[in-house]
């Protein structure tokens, strides 16, 4: 199990807040187009009293794939470069193979016609000596190349087909040979996009599912003379037969997972086994925004589902175990990597102090049948809440303060605590009171017996607002805001509406239980309401 100290240090000590996404080098204009939701949400969900909630987040995006390629170029080559490469923006084989070129950025252009304004501006900023087209005139016509070069020297790396072009690109990138050659299927391979950040050898192309290997690919392997030939992706993309033919006489291997997302995580582990300063997220269905991502050598590219679904387990586990030391960056706009996916990655890359060292209590499951142990447990670190008689454990208090501050920033202020820590004796008195009013059967639906209340953990708080302090809290403006945003601060509504058959208690929209930002966030994105059933998952997720 890897040490969590690095992730905790990454977040900073308790009491520091993340005011905005970090930028790269303050002396260099950073090209990232930050999604307004990033700055707004991060700023509104932290306070001077709260732990950092997320890795710094950023986004490299433009109005279209051409402008996005220019943004990536600016990030990868802030001081300019000797060469700029042009690749066709609607068929990606040449751009994917070009990930191993390190002497300049790859910019996307249309096959023929005007050079996109953002691309022309980026070429001017980079100020290369030479502009090189990837592919023949059928891929990028001569007029487009000359317009992009604007009087600079031009060149072309082109073969008779995409296999030969990839071979020529590989030999250009590694003129003295390479330790490794990677094989990817020739169509718009998402595995090759993730593999663009591999730096020990070029990516050569084979036919999708073919048992044969193109002659130009074989000739390039012979010329590069690698020690190892490695397939990117599963056997449907690069067959075992093709890998065997390509690697004849050499060691062969395969970097793959059960799907493209797991494969990207496996590639990340190979490319950056000790971690990285950045991790990039990109759409795992449409590769348009990341085909030029091989120029980004400061971290791996991980794939996310294209429909804004939750990050797959291999991807978020990679972020959790090897969080970037600088920031997590989306490639493309919110339509490619949605804000929720980016925030999920950011949350899962950071451990709070309790998540790092006190999950036994943080993840305690108390039910009607399962009491706290020992039965008269008293937290030893309780702190007073806002000069009241209420007490909470420190991290719970800090995060509840952040939640209240977030509500105020969203014009849902006025929240206050009505109950927090309760001792065994206090809970016994509370339960006895409700029995005296309603009888034992109904009281047991309203109140926990002594030893079974989450309030005894110091991790739960009952809250109210200016428009309602009782059953109507859930339908009040502030109650609705809390229900929609509690997970951002590590809280869940422990007894949700309609949950009596599962929890054994009536709906309590005011009862918040702190389970930590990671577990609460994952319950939200996985659409899981009940700690009763999710708690084992949270425990398992914490066992890296």
NUDO-726433 format. One record per residue (C-alpha): x, y, z; residue in one letter. Coordinates in pm, 1 decimal, always signed. Example, Ala and Ser with C-alpha at 12.3 -4.5 7.8 and 13.67 -1.06 7.14 Angstrom:
((+1230.0 -450.0 +780.0) "A")
((+1367.0 -106.0 +714.0) "S")
//
This chain:
((+0.0 +0.0 +0.0) "X")
((+168.8 +325.1 -108.7) "X")
((+230.9 +594.4 +146.1) "X")
((-34.8 +862.2 +152.4) "X")
((+207.2 +1119.4 +289.9) "X")
((+281.1 +1253.0 -56.6) "X")
((-84.3 +1313.2 -130.1) "X")
((-135.2 +1481.9 +204.5) "X")
((+167.0 +1706.6 +153.4) "X")
((+35.9 +1778.9 -192.7) "X")
((-282.0 +1908.5 -40.3) "X")
((-95.0 +2114.0 +215.3) "X")
((-147.9 +2123.9 +586.8) "X")
((-490.8 +2179.9 +731.8) "X")
((-578.3 +2543.5 +733.0) "X")
((-450.4 +2626.0 +383.4) "X")
((-705.7 +2695.8 +116.1) "X")
((-690.0 +2659.0 -259.6) "X")
((-796.4 +2994.7 -395.7) "X")
((-769.2 +2917.9 -766.8) "X")
((-613.8 +2671.2 -1011.4) "X")
((-235.7 +2694.0 -1008.3) "X")
((-60.6 +2822.6 -1317.6) "X")
((+256.8 +2683.7 -1462.9) "X")
((+541.0 +2937.9 -1465.6) "X")
((+431.2 +3288.3 -1362.9) "X")
((+693.3 +3433.6 -1594.1) "X")
((+537.2 +3261.1 -1893.5) "X")
((+181.8 +3331.3 -2008.1) "X")
((-6.5 +3008.0 -1947.2) "X")
((-235.0 +2918.9 -2239.8) "X")
((-483.7 +2718.4 -2036.5) "X")
((-837.8 +2830.6 -2081.7) "X")
((-975.0 +2778.0 -1735.1) "X")
((-1335.1 +2665.9 -1725.7) "X")
((-1516.1 +2937.9 -1523.0) "X")
((-1676.2 +2661.8 -1318.8) "X")
((-1332.9 +2556.7 -1195.2) "X")
((-1234.0 +2883.5 -1036.2) "X")
((-1583.0 +2956.9 -910.0) "X")
((-1641.9 +2622.0 -751.8) "X")
((-1299.4 +2585.0 -596.0) "X")
((-1311.8 +2934.0 -452.3) "X")
((-1658.1 +2879.1 -311.3) "X")
((-1582.9 +2543.2 -154.1) "X")
((-1281.3 +2641.5 +49.8) "X")
((-1216.2 +2874.1 +336.3) "X")
((-925.2 +2975.7 +551.4) "X")
((-1038.6 +2714.4 +804.1) "X")
((-1073.0 +2426.3 +559.8) "X")
((-829.2 +2168.9 +425.5) "X")
((-751.9 +2182.9 +56.3) "X")
((-1028.0 +1995.7 -124.1) "X")
((-872.1 +1930.5 -461.7) "X")
((-564.2 +1911.3 -672.7) "X")
((-512.7 +2232.9 -867.4) "X")
((-716.2 +2207.7 -1185.8) "X")
((-666.0 +2348.0 -1533.3) "X")
((-792.5 +2309.3 -1886.0) "X")
((-620.8 +2337.7 -2224.4) "X")
((-895.1 +2408.4 -2471.1) "X")
((-1007.6 +2627.9 -2754.7) "X")
((-1314.6 +2688.6 -2961.4) "X")
((-1232.5 +2384.1 -3175.5) "X")
((-966.9 +2113.9 -3218.6) "X")
((-741.2 +2350.6 -3412.9) "X")
((-734.8 +2612.4 -3140.0) "X")
((-695.3 +2340.6 -2877.1) "X")
((-385.9 +2213.2 -3056.8) "X")
((-247.4 +2567.4 -3038.7) "X")
((-316.0 +2579.7 -2663.9) "X")
((-134.9 +2250.5 -2614.5) "X")
((+155.2 +2379.7 -2822.4) "X")
((+183.8 +2688.4 -2604.8) "X")
((+184.8 +2478.0 -2289.8) "X")
((+442.1 +2232.8 -2423.3) "X")
((+672.8 +2488.2 -2591.1) "X")
((+636.7 +2816.6 -2401.3) "X")
((+975.2 +2941.6 -2524.4) "X")
((+927.9 +2849.4 -2888.6) "X")
((+1083.9 +2571.0 -3095.9) "X")
((+1297.6 +2515.6 -3403.9) "X")
((+1029.6 +2317.9 -3584.8) "X")
((+653.2 +2314.2 -3611.0) "X")
((+476.1 +2007.8 -3747.3) "X")
((+139.4 +2021.5 -3921.3) "X")
((-103.3 +1729.6 -3913.3) "X")
((-441.2 +1682.7 -4072.8) "X")
((-720.7 +1767.0 -3830.0) "X")
((-989.2 +1523.5 -3944.3) "X")
((-787.7 +1204.1 -3994.3) "X")
((-550.2 +1148.4 -3705.9) "X")
((-307.2 +868.3 -3796.3) "X")
((-18.6 +1104.9 -3875.4) "X")
((-74.6 +1318.0 -3564.9) "X")
((-90.2 +1011.4 -3341.7) "X")
((+235.6 +872.4 -3479.5) "X")
((+398.4 +1212.9 -3428.9) "X")
((+374.5 +1191.8 -3048.6) "X")
((+740.9 +1087.6 -3032.8) "X")
((+865.0 +1408.5 -3201.2) "X")
((+1016.2 +1629.7 -2932.3) "X")
((+1171.7 +1918.4 -3126.2) "X")
((+847.3 +2106.1 -3179.5) "X")
((+470.1 +2103.4 -3143.4) "X")
((+216.0 +1939.0 -3370.6) "X")
((-57.9 +2173.6 -3488.7) "X")
((-374.9 +2067.1 -3663.4) "X")
((-483.3 +2214.4 -3995.1) "X")
((-746.1 +2134.9 -4255.2) "X")
((-633.3 +1927.6 -4548.6) "X")
((-665.4 +2226.5 -4778.7) "X")
((-779.5 +2580.3 -4734.0) "X")
((-707.3 +2860.9 -4494.0) "X")
((-490.7 +2794.7 -4191.6) "X")
((-699.0 +2845.0 -3874.2) "X")
((-626.3 +3182.8 -3718.4) "X")
((-527.0 +3031.2 -3382.2) "X")
((-278.7 +2801.3 -3555.2) "X")
((-127.7 +3083.2 -3760.9) "X")
((-90.0 +3292.5 -3446.8) "X")
((+74.9 +3005.7 -3262.3) "X")
((+324.3 +2946.9 -3545.2) "X")
((+412.0 +3314.6 -3528.6) "X")
((+463.8 +3291.6 -3151.0) "X")
((+674.2 +2973.4 -3169.9) "X")
((+877.6 +3134.1 -3449.7) "X")
((+1028.0 +2811.2 -3590.5) "X")
((+1296.8 +2790.4 -3852.9) "X")
((+1101.3 +2527.0 -4042.3) "X")
((+739.2 +2412.7 -4081.8) "X")
((+698.3 +2044.1 -4165.9) "X")
((+386.4 +1876.2 -4302.0) "X")
((+311.9 +1521.5 -4185.9) "X")
((+173.1 +1315.7 -4469.3) "X")
((+156.3 +1370.8 -4843.7) "X")
((-26.7 +1640.2 -5036.4) "X")
((-344.0 +1435.8 -5002.2) "X")
((-323.2 +1492.9 -4628.3) "X")
((-198.1 +1851.5 -4628.6) "X")
((-187.6 +2031.2 -4958.9) "X")
((+112.9 +2240.1 -5055.5) "X")
((-81.2 +2566.0 -5039.5) "X")
((-176.6 +2507.7 -4676.6) "X")
((+182.8 +2423.7 -4587.6) "X")
((+316.5 +2738.3 -4754.1) "X")
((+53.1 +2960.9 -4599.0) "X")
((+132.2 +2821.4 -4253.6) "X")
((+506.5 +2865.0 -4306.6) "X")
((+463.9 +3231.0 -4400.5) "X")
((+799.1 +3247.2 -4575.2) "X")
((+984.8 +3002.0 -4352.6) "X")
((+1152.1 +2688.2 -4484.2) "X")
((+916.2 +2397.1 -4539.9) "X")
((+953.6 +2021.4 -4544.9) "X")
((+734.7 +1714.5 -4555.3) "X")
((+748.5 +1373.5 -4388.4) "X")
((+538.1 +1156.3 -4612.2) "X")
((+510.7 +796.5 -4717.7) "X")
((+292.0 +614.5 -4961.9) "X")
((+43.2 +537.7 -4681.7) "X")
((-5.5 +602.4 -4309.6) "X")
((+212.7 +304.0 -4218.2) "X")
((+511.0 +437.2 -4411.6) "X")
((+452.1 +790.0 -4283.5) "X")
((+451.5 +661.1 -3924.4) "X")
((+773.0 +470.2 -3996.9) "X")
((+940.1 +784.1 -4136.2) "X")
((+822.7 +986.1 -3835.5) "X")
((+967.0 +723.2 -3601.4) "X")
((+1301.3 +728.8 -3776.5) "X")
((+1305.5 +1109.2 -3771.1) "X")
((+1234.0 +1111.3 -3397.4) "X")
((+1495.9 +844.0 -3323.6) "X")
((+1768.2 +872.9 -3589.6) "X")
((+2013.5 +674.6 -3374.5) "X")
((+1767.6 +394.5 -3303.5) "X")
((+1539.1 +332.3 -3008.2) "X")
((+1527.3 +107.2 -2706.9) "X")
((+1159.7 +29.3 -2763.3) "X")
((+911.5 +35.6 -3048.1) "X")
((+540.3 +57.9 -2970.8) "X")
((+272.9 -81.5 -3198.5) "X")
((-76.1 +66.0 -3225.3) "X")
((-365.7 +1.3 -3459.6) "X")
((-376.9 +236.8 -3754.8) "X")
((-719.4 +391.5 -3714.7) "X")
((-779.1 +677.3 -3470.2) "X")
((-628.2 +477.8 -3185.5) "X")
((-709.8 +599.6 -2836.8) "X")
((-437.2 +368.9 -2704.4) "X")
((-182.4 +549.3 -2918.7) "X")
((-306.1 +886.0 -2791.7) "X")
((-234.8 +775.5 -2435.6) "X")
((+93.3 +628.1 -2555.7) "X")
((+206.9 +957.8 -2704.5) "X")
((+376.9 +1048.0 -2375.8) "X")
((+606.8 +741.9 -2389.7) "X")
((+954.3 +876.0 -2459.4) "X")
((+1172.8 +568.0 -2509.9) "X")
((+1058.0 +486.8 -2861.2) "X")
((+822.9 +571.9 -3147.7) "X")
((+473.0 +447.1 -3219.7) "X")
((+445.9 +245.0 -3540.5) "X")
((+117.6 +135.4 -3694.3) "X")
((-35.5 -199.9 -3778.4) "X")
((-370.7 -292.8 -3924.9) "X")
((-654.9 -314.8 -3678.8) "X")
((-697.3 -681.2 -3585.4) "X")
((-463.2 -791.3 -3863.1) "X")
((-229.4 -1086.9 -3821.4) "X")
((+13.9 -936.1 -4071.8) "X")
((+250.5 -639.6 -4027.0) "X")
((+296.8 -375.0 -4298.7) "X")
((+634.7 -398.7 -4471.2) "X")
((+720.4 -36.7 -4386.0) "X")
((+657.2 -104.7 -4017.8) "X")
((+884.4 -410.6 -4030.6) "X")
((+1154.9 -214.1 -4212.5) "X")
((+1139.1 +63.8 -3953.7) "X")
((+1173.0 -186.2 -3668.7) "X")
((+1477.6 -331.6 -3838.3) "X")
((+1631.2 +15.2 -3882.7) "X")
((+1553.2 +127.3 -3527.1) "X")
((+1685.1 -203.2 -3386.0) "X")
((+1494.9 -192.0 -3055.7) "X")
((+1546.6 -432.9 -2768.3) "X")
((+1172.7 -462.9 -2718.9) "X")
((+853.3 -437.3 -2924.3) "X")
((+545.2 -348.3 -2721.8) "X")
((+179.8 -355.6 -2825.5) "X")
((-47.1 -77.9 -2701.4) "X")
((-394.6 -208.8 -2630.3) "X")
((-555.8 -549.7 -2637.4) "X")
((-543.7 -827.8 -2891.3) "X")
((-841.7 -691.3 -3082.2) "X")
((-634.8 -385.2 -3173.8) "X")
((-288.5 -544.2 -3207.8) "X")
((-309.3 -920.5 -3243.6) "X")
((-66.3 -1158.0 -3080.6) "X")
((+29.5 -1279.8 -3427.8) "X")
((+119.0 -928.3 -3544.7) "X")
((+314.9 -863.5 -3225.5) "X")
((+503.6 -1188.3 -3276.3) "X")
((+590.3 -1105.0 -3637.6) "X")
((+699.1 -749.1 -3552.2) "X")
((+905.4 -858.1 -3255.8) "X")
((+1065.8 -1166.9 -3404.5) "X")
((+1397.6 -1222.6 -3228.0) "X")
((+1328.1 -947.4 -2974.3) "X")
((+1150.7 -931.1 -2642.3) "X")
((+781.2 -852.0 -2680.3) "X")
((+529.6 -716.3 -2435.0) "X")
((+183.2 -567.0 -2420.5) "X")
((+52.0 -268.3 -2226.6) "X")
((-320.8 -312.1 -2195.5) "X")
((-620.7 -337.7 -1969.0) "X")
((-970.9 -473.8 -2002.2) "X")
((-1076.9 -151.5 -2176.4) "X")
((-925.3 +167.3 -2320.0) "X")
((-947.9 +348.0 -1985.4) "X")
((-756.5 +78.6 -1801.2) "X")
((-505.2 +69.0 -2086.3) "X")
((-439.9 +441.0 -2047.9) "X")
((-373.3 +387.8 -1675.7) "X")
((-135.7 +101.4 -1755.9) "X")
((+48.1 +322.2 -2005.7) "X")
((+70.8 +594.0 -1740.1) "X")
((+231.0 +346.8 -1500.2) "X")
((+486.3 +253.9 -1763.6) "X")
((+562.1 +607.7 -1876.9) "X")
((+567.3 +769.4 -1531.6) "X")
((+622.0 +497.1 -1270.6) "X")
((+739.4 +748.0 -1008.9) "X")
((+464.9 +1001.4 -1069.8) "X")
((+466.4 +1329.0 -1259.4) "X")
((+412.6 +1700.8 -1224.6) "X")
((+96.0 +1689.8 -1433.2) "X")
((-171.2 +1442.7 -1529.9) "X")
((-388.7 +1505.6 -1834.3) "X")
((-746.0 +1386.6 -1884.5) "X")
((-897.3 +1349.7 -2228.7) "X")
((-1207.6 +1211.3 -2391.9) "X")
((-1179.7 +836.5 -2445.4) "X")
((-1424.8 +828.2 -2736.7) "X")
((-1324.7 +1124.8 -2952.4) "X")
((-948.8 +1181.2 -2968.7) "X")
((-960.0 +1515.1 -3153.5) "X")
((-847.5 +1726.3 -2857.4) "X")
((-558.5 +1500.2 -2756.2) "X")
((-403.3 +1373.2 -3079.1) "X")
((-124.1 +1628.0 -3038.3) "X")
((-87.7 +1553.9 -2666.6) "X")
((+236.0 +1359.5 -2713.8) "X")
((+413.9 +1695.6 -2691.7) "X")
((+307.0 +1718.0 -2327.3) "X")
((+598.2 +1538.2 -2165.1) "X")
((+529.5 +1638.3 -1804.2) "X")
((+276.5 +1366.0 -1733.0) "X")
((+51.6 +1089.0 -1863.1) "X")
((-271.9 +1114.9 -2058.2) "X")
((-564.1 +930.1 -1899.7) "X")
((-890.9 +860.5 -2078.8) "X")
((-1235.3 +941.0 -1939.7) "X")
((-1578.7 +833.3 -2067.2) "X")
((-1724.7 +1055.9 -2332.6) "X")
((-2067.3 +1099.4 -2173.1) "X")
((-1959.1 +1260.0 -1844.3) "X")
((-1982.3 +932.5 -1652.5) "X")
((-1767.8 +873.2 -1346.0) "X")
((-1397.7 +806.2 -1399.4) "X")
((-1327.7 +435.3 -1423.4) "X")
((-1154.7 +267.1 -1129.9) "X")
((-810.2 +222.5 -1294.7) "X")
((-801.8 +591.7 -1388.0) "X")
((-899.7 +735.8 -1052.0) "X")
((-676.3 +487.9 -871.3) "X")
((-383.3 +609.2 -1081.4) "X")
((-464.4 +966.8 -980.5) "X")
((-501.9 +861.8 -616.9) "X")
((-179.1 +664.3 -592.6) "X")
((+29.5 +891.8 -816.6) "X")
((-127.8 +1238.2 -791.1) "X")
((+44.1 +1503.1 -1002.3) "X")
((+258.8 +1738.0 -800.0) "X")
((+149.2 +2045.6 -996.2) "X")
((-199.4 +2006.7 -1140.4) "X")
((-460.2 +1798.0 -1315.6) "X")
((-536.6 +1925.3 -1665.9) "X")
((-826.8 +1855.6 -1901.3) "X")
((-751.9 +1847.8 -2273.0) "X")
((-1045.9 +1999.9 -2456.1) "X")
((-1354.0 +2183.8 -2339.6) "X")
((-1632.6 +2068.8 -2106.2) "X")
((-1788.4 +1880.9 -2395.2) "X")
((-1479.9 +1660.5 -2408.3) "X")
((-1395.3 +1633.1 -2037.3) "X")
((-1685.5 +1759.9 -1832.2) "X")
((-1629.0 +1973.7 -1525.5) "X")
((-1760.7 +1703.4 -1294.3) "X")
((-1505.4 +1452.8 -1425.3) "X")
((-1222.1 +1700.8 -1380.0) "X")
((-1336.7 +1781.3 -1027.4) "X")
((-1368.8 +1412.2 -945.4) "X")
((-1008.4 +1358.4 -1046.7) "X")
((-905.8 +1658.3 -841.0) "X")
((-1087.4 +1536.9 -532.0) "X")
((-949.5 +1184.1 -556.7) "X")
((-591.7 +1306.1 -582.8) "X")
((-597.4 +1456.1 -234.5) "X")
((-630.8 +1294.8 +107.7) "X")
((-751.3 +1484.6 +409.2) "X")
((-575.3 +1414.0 +738.3) "X")
((-848.5 +1174.0 +847.5) "X")
((-850.9 +997.1 +510.9) "X")
((-477.7 +949.7 +543.8) "X")
((-467.9 +826.7 +900.9) "X")
((-802.6 +778.1 +1072.5) "X")
((-1030.9 +595.6 +831.8) "X")
((-1131.4 +343.3 +1097.5) "X")
((-1339.5 +615.0 +1264.1) "X")
((-1409.6 +816.4 +949.9) "X")
((-1563.9 +510.6 +786.4) "X")
((-1735.9 +375.8 +1099.0) "X")
((-2073.8 +225.4 +1019.4) "X")
((-2331.3 +259.8 +1295.5) "X")
((-2675.9 +107.0 +1246.7) "X")
((-2960.5 -15.3 +1463.6) "X")
((-2779.2 -348.2 +1487.3) "X")
((-2418.8 -224.7 +1494.7) "X")
((-2307.0 +2.9 +1779.3) "X")
((-1988.8 +200.5 +1823.5) "X")
((-1697.5 +18.9 +1982.6) "X")
((-1623.0 +69.7 +2263.3) "X")
((-1983.9 +138.4 +2354.9) "X")
((-1899.7 +452.7 +2554.9) "X")
((-1645.1 +583.5 +2304.7) "X")
((-1552.0 +950.8 +2342.8) "X")
((-1339.3 +1126.2 +2074.8) "X")
((-1031.8 +1277.6 +2236.8) "X")
((-995.6 +1572.7 +2000.7) "X")
((-1335.7 +1742.8 +2012.6) "X")
((-1338.6 +2115.4 +1944.6) "X")
((-1602.1 +2375.7 +2018.7) "X")
((-1815.0 +2486.6 +1727.2) "X")
((-1830.6 +2863.9 +1680.1) "X")
((-1825.7 +2948.9 +2052.6) "X")
((-2139.5 +2742.0 +2113.3) "X")
((-2197.8 +2441.1 +2335.2) "X")
((-2172.4 +2211.4 +2030.9) "X")
((-1858.4 +2007.8 +1967.8) "X")
((-1719.1 +1822.7 +1666.4) "X")
((-1398.1 +1654.0 +1565.9) "X")
((-1157.1 +1912.5 +1413.7) "X")
((-1173.1 +1809.0 +1048.8) "X")
((-1550.8 +1778.9 +1061.2) "X")
((-1573.2 +2128.3 +1206.8) "X")
((-1336.5 +2268.2 +943.9) "X")
((-1529.3 +2114.8 +657.8) "X")
((-1865.5 +2214.9 +802.4) "X")
((-1735.2 +2571.4 +821.3) "X")
((-1636.3 +2543.3 +454.3) "X")
((-1985.5 +2416.3 +369.7) "X")
((-2146.9 +2705.0 +554.9) "X")
((-1914.7 +2950.6 +378.7) "X")
((-2002.7 +2793.9 +44.1) "X")
((-2372.6 +2830.3 +119.8) "X")
((-2322.1 +3195.3 +207.0) "X")
((-2131.0 +3254.7 -117.6) "X")
((-2422.5 +3095.3 -305.2) "X")
((-2673.3 +3323.7 -130.1) "X")
((-2792.6 +3039.0 +90.0) "X")
((-2643.1 +3165.0 +413.1) "X")
((-2777.5 +3157.5 +765.5) "X")
((-2714.8 +2787.3 +831.5) "X")
((-2654.8 +2690.8 +1192.3) "X")
((-2595.7 +2377.7 +1400.8) "X")
((-2870.8 +2245.3 +1625.9) "X")
((-2690.2 +1935.2 +1751.0) "X")
((-2342.4 +1787.3 +1717.1) "X")
((-2146.9 +1552.3 +1944.9) "X")
((-2358.4 +1364.6 +2197.2) "X")
((-2218.5 +1140.7 +2466.3) "X")
((-2357.3 +796.2 +2537.3) "X")
((-2546.5 +939.0 +2833.9) "X")
((-2689.7 +1230.8 +2636.3) "X")
((-2807.0 +999.1 +2361.2) "X")
((-2968.9 +773.9 +2618.9) "X")
((-3159.4 +1072.4 +2757.6) "X")
((-3257.1 +1181.1 +2404.4) "X")
((-3388.9 +837.7 +2318.3) "X")
((-3577.1 +807.1 +2645.8) "X")
((-3742.9 +1143.2 +2580.8) "X")
((-3877.6 +1034.0 +2242.3) "X")
((-3999.2 +706.1 +2391.0) "X")
((-4192.5 +904.3 +2653.0) "X")
((-4354.7 +1115.3 +2381.2) "X")
((-4427.2 +859.2 +2107.7) "X")
((-4365.4 +517.0 +2250.0) "X")
((-4073.1 +287.1 +2169.8) "X")
((-4174.2 +176.8 +1818.1) "X")
((-4199.7 +528.3 +1673.1) "X")
((-3913.8 +661.5 +1886.5) "X")
((-3682.0 +402.6 +1735.0) "X")
((-3756.5 +551.7 +1393.4) "X")
((-3678.9 +902.1 +1516.3) "X")
((-3378.2 +845.4 +1738.7) "X")
((-3091.4 +601.1 +1778.8) "X")
((-3045.7 +409.5 +2097.7) "X")
((-2744.4 +501.7 +2306.7) "X")
((-2424.6 +366.8 +2149.6) "X")
((-2582.3 +356.9 +1803.2) "X")
((-2584.8 +731.1 +1725.2) "X")
((-2341.9 +885.5 +1477.8) "X")
((-2340.3 +1195.1 +1694.3) "X")
((-2127.1 +997.7 +1942.5) "X")
((-1850.6 +979.9 +1677.2) "X")
((-1818.4 +1359.2 +1661.9) "X")
((-1865.8 +1326.0 +1284.8) "X")
((-2232.9 +1421.4 +1257.2) "X")
((-2421.7 +1748.0 +1282.8) "X")
((-2787.0 +1842.8 +1265.5) "X")
((-2828.0 +2175.8 +1090.7) "X")
((-3104.1 +2424.6 +1020.7) "X")
((-3152.3 +2738.7 +814.9) "X")
((-3323.6 +3075.6 +831.4) "X")
((-3639.8 +2959.8 +655.0) "X")
((-3681.4 +2620.5 +822.7) "X")
((-3534.0 +2430.4 +1114.4) "X")
((-3734.5 +2108.0 +1101.5) "X")
((-3890.4 +1861.6 +858.1) "X")
((-3929.3 +2131.0 +593.5) "X")
((-3550.3 +2186.4 +579.3) "X")
((-3523.7 +1951.2 +282.3) "X")
((-3758.1 +2166.8 +72.4) "X")
((-3617.1 +2502.1 +183.3) "X")
((-3378.8 +2690.5 -49.0) "X")
((-3084.5 +2634.6 +183.9) "X")
((-3178.1 +2269.2 +236.8) "X")
((-3188.2 +2206.9 -136.6) "X")
((-2847.1 +2370.1 -172.2) "X")
((-2703.8 +2150.6 +104.7) "X")
((-2845.1 +1835.7 -57.4) "X")
((-2686.8 +1928.1 -392.3) "X")
((-2349.5 +2033.6 -253.7) "X")
((-2278.4 +1846.8 +71.6) "X")
((-2059.8 +1590.9 -107.4) "X")
((-1820.3 +1865.2 -214.1) "X")
((-1725.8 +1909.2 +150.7) "X")
((-1718.6 +1545.1 +254.7) "X")
((-2072.2 +1518.5 +395.2) "X")
((-2363.5 +1293.8 +308.9) "X")
((-2728.7 +1309.6 +407.8) "X")
((-2711.1 +997.1 +616.9) "X")
((-3083.9 +924.9 +625.1) "X")
((-3212.3 +1013.2 +276.4) "X")
((-3569.6 +1045.9 +160.4) "X")
((-3736.6 +710.4 +102.7) "X")
((-3453.8 +532.6 +280.5) "X")
((-3635.7 +397.6 +585.0) "X")
((-3632.6 +33.8 +460.3) "X")
((-3252.0 +56.2 +434.8) "X")
((-3156.4 +278.3 +729.1) "X")
((-3442.0 +202.8 +969.1) "X")
((-3490.5 +574.9 +1037.0) "X")
((-3721.1 +842.7 +902.1) "X")
((-3591.4 +1091.1 +644.8) "X")
((-3365.3 +1350.1 +809.9) "X")
((-3254.9 +1615.0 +558.3) "X")
((-3084.6 +1807.2 +838.6) "X")
((-2858.0 +1523.0 +956.4) "X")
((-2514.8 +1544.3 +793.9) "X")
((-2252.2 +1275.0 +840.2) "X")
((-1889.2 +1347.3 +757.1) "X")
((-1724.8 +1062.0 +563.5) "X")
((-1446.0 +1261.7 +395.8) "X")
((-1439.7 +1434.3 +55.8) "X")
((-1330.3 +1128.5 -140.0) "X")
((-1600.9 +889.3 -18.8) "X")
((-1873.6 +1153.9 -27.9) "X")
((-1775.1 +1261.8 -378.5) "X")
((-1766.6 +905.3 -506.8) "X")
((-2106.9 +831.9 -353.2) "X")
((-2237.4 +1132.1 -543.7) "X")
((-2088.5 +1047.8 -882.4) "X")
((-2176.5 +679.2 -844.0) "X")
((-2531.2 +776.2 -748.9) "X")
((-2520.2 +587.2 -419.8) "X")
((-2730.8 +721.0 -132.3) "X")
((-2674.7 +484.3 +155.5) "X")
((-2373.1 +463.6 +380.7) "X")
((-2521.9 +134.4 +501.2) "X")
((-2430.1 -29.1 +169.6) "X")
((-2152.8 +199.0 +45.0) "X")
((-1930.2 +182.9 +354.3) "X")
((-1763.1 -147.5 +251.4) "X")
((-1690.8 +6.5 -89.1) "X")
((-1531.0 +310.4 +75.0) "X")
((-1314.4 +83.6 +287.8) "X")
((-1210.2 -120.7 -16.6) "X")
((-1140.3 +193.8 -219.0) "X")
((-902.0 +304.8 +53.2) "X")
((-693.1 -12.7 +34.1) "X")
((-447.2 +78.7 -239.2) "X")
//
